[in-house]
């Protein structure tokens, strides 16, 4: 068993609360009430009865759950509709990408393709056409890889192509 710590002068017995300057001492054995600091008025303590439940408890939870379910439901419907509707969303994006790819393919001739050239003096744009059609102006004869390549004199026309993220090249054409 342990012994209590030694008593010092003007110290309350072991286990008793200490009294601070300006607070009256109370006899031992009575419960102590919290005291307001010196110079402040005391406020009467009201007995506290049972706590009232928070307003709207279960109903508030049901309303919040309904809002969360509605938001997630709307989001799920949007994602489903975007990915499955044949006239919108993903279908439109895929159709636009397919149309752009086919448009790009008509302006990227291979050797042997016949072309008509739009704006030959400004920014020429070769468009692939049927070699038997009256629109055919030139036939693609060579493709020189690298920037600033020049076509030989045996070719009637040349176009330098500069593409971002790809190798630059020059297309050389002969008259049809």
Protein Blocks (a to p, Z undefined) as FASTA:
>chain_A
ZZdddddehiacehiacddehiacddehiacdddddehiacddddddddddddehilmmm
mmmmmmmmmmmmmmmmmmmmmmmmmkgcjlmmmmmmmmmmmmmmmmmccehiacddehkl
lmccdddddfkbmklmbdcfbdcedehiacdfkbmbdcddddehiacdddddddZZ
